[in-house]
Amino acid sequence: MSPPNQPSRPRERVVMHIDMDAFYASVEQRRRPDLASVPMWVGGAERGVVLSANYAARAYGVSGGMSSTRARRLCPMAVSLPPDFDTYTQVSRGIVAVLQSVTPAVESASIDEAYLDVSGAIRQWGSVSAIGEHLRALVHDEQGITCSVGIGPNKLVAKMASNAAKPDGLVEVPAAQVVAFLHPQPVEHLVGVGQSTTAALHRLGVYTIAELAYLPRTTLQRAFGPRQGALLSELAWGRDAARVVARPGERGVGCQETFARDTDDPATVRAELLRVAVTVGGRMRAARVLGRSVTLNLRFSDFTTLSSAMTLPTPTDITDDLYDAALSLYARLHLQRARIRRVGIRVEGLVDRNAVALQPALDEPERGWRDADQATDQVIRRFGPHAVQRAVLTRQRRA
């Protein structure tokens, strides 16, 4: 805690970059395990381009964006498969849902990569590397593919760290080590430096990021223009002010949790639904939104999924309302001891909290569940996620 009359230090920003390893090819290998050790790419067989190559094909020099003709010359024995974008999109959505189980601050940069601002989640997990390893394990468990994780004080460093982590690894670069991490690398490894910029920098005698960093900014601005030259100088020192921006598609708030072991015990499922409802409710109150549509998502031991939704009579952010809705949806399904591996709750039909006038019932006490939830949120923000918990969740954790 900061001394009296002194402002508290701003929380250090920590960004994570998640990048799927050879995404399209990995998805195809998931349903064709016989191709795991065979050179393979997704894309044109003889014409067109390579969209994604597995690591066996990359050993021959095949890479994404290469013409299929050239790839075939490099690796004539490789198997080529046509792309299945519907499946890739479905897998991508599943991965985003996994990432949002840790933080709602998820920015999808493309179908196979995303940035996360995990600054607010570190206290709960103990360390940022623990978050990264947890997500890597979940992605592999849920989707059967691997990913690489980079961690840094900003998006630039996080992305370069994930590049260094490939394949199937994790690299963390604390703020104090950014320069030591960046400067020995070739200048073409710097995010934002393409082939033409690399060639121009080589003509200036610049071959490493360190040489770029120490080149006078005025020299860079004469060669590349005022804006581009200044940007190159900033990037060489690992400076990037861009924030992680969660781009809403269909506006909603959700969370999912995967069991350590598949379970057919209804009491265990109900307890985990409560844990998820607590998280979703807290996120809604933090975002100052209410929602009317509640969807329950279940994944079973055979990896099939089932969803069920209901519309509430009035919009809410109260944890118990969300939990009651999830329990009702769970009871409707009559699963009869089906083995479940993951549960999730998502709330949609969101409206701004200030735009809704909530009319209390005549028999409702002056202080209700919303006040209790808000008080709990304040305690958790100050003392951590386990400072206040529902009794059933403390029993589950001890068990």
HELIX and SHEET records of a PDB file:
HELIX    1   1 PHE A   23  ARG A   31  1                                   9    
HELIX    2   2 PRO A   33  LEU A   35  5                                   3    
HELIX    3   3 TYR A   55  ARG A   58  1                                   4    
HELIX    4   4 SER A   68  LEU A   74  1                                   7    
HELIX    5   5 PHE A   85  GLN A  100  1                                  16    
HELIX    6   6 ILE A  122  TRP A  125  1                                   4    
HELIX    7   7 VAL A  128  GLN A  143  1                                  16    
HELIX    8   8 LYS A  155  ALA A  165  1                                  11    
HELIX    9   9 ALA A  175  GLN A  177  5                                   3    
HELIX   10  10 VAL A  178  LEU A  182  1                                   5    
HELIX   11  11 VAL A  187  HIS A  189  5                                   3    
HELIX   12  12 GLN A  195  ARG A  203  1                                   9    
HELIX   13  13 ILE A  209  TYR A  214  1                                   6    
HELIX   14  14 ARG A  217  PHE A  224  1                                   8    
HELIX   15  15 PRO A  226  ALA A  236  1                                  11    
HELIX   16  16 PRO A  266  ALA A  287  1                                  22    
HELIX   17  17 THR A  319  LEU A  333  1                                  15    
HELIX   18  18 ARG A  353  ALA A  355  5                                   3    
HELIX   19  19 TRP A  369  PHE A  383  1                                  15    
HELIX   20  20 ALA A  391  ARG A  398  1                                   8    
SHEET    1   A 5 VAL A 106  SER A 110  0                                        
SHEET    2   A 5 GLU A 113  ASP A 117 -1                                        
SHEET    3   A 5 VAL A  15  MET A  20 -1                                        
SHEET    4   A 5 CYS A 147  GLY A 152 -1                                        
SHEET    5   A 5 LEU A 170  GLU A 172  1                                        
SHEET    1   B 3 VAL A  50  ALA A  53  0                                        
SHEET    2   B 3 MET A  40  GLY A  43 -1                                        
SHEET    3   B 3 VAL A  79  LEU A  81  1                                        
SHEET    1   C 4 GLY A 252  THR A 263  0                                        
SHEET    2   C 4 ILE A 340  GLU A 348 -1                                        
SHEET    3   C 4 VAL A 289  PHE A 300 -1                                        
SHEET    4   C 4 THR A 305  THR A 316 -1                                        
SHEET    1   D 4 GLY A 252  THR A 263  0                                        
SHEET    2   D 4 ILE A 340  GLU A 348 -1                                        
SHEET    3   D 4 VAL A 289  PHE A 300 -1                                        
SHEET    4   D 4 VAL A 351  ASP A 352 -1                                        
END                                                                             
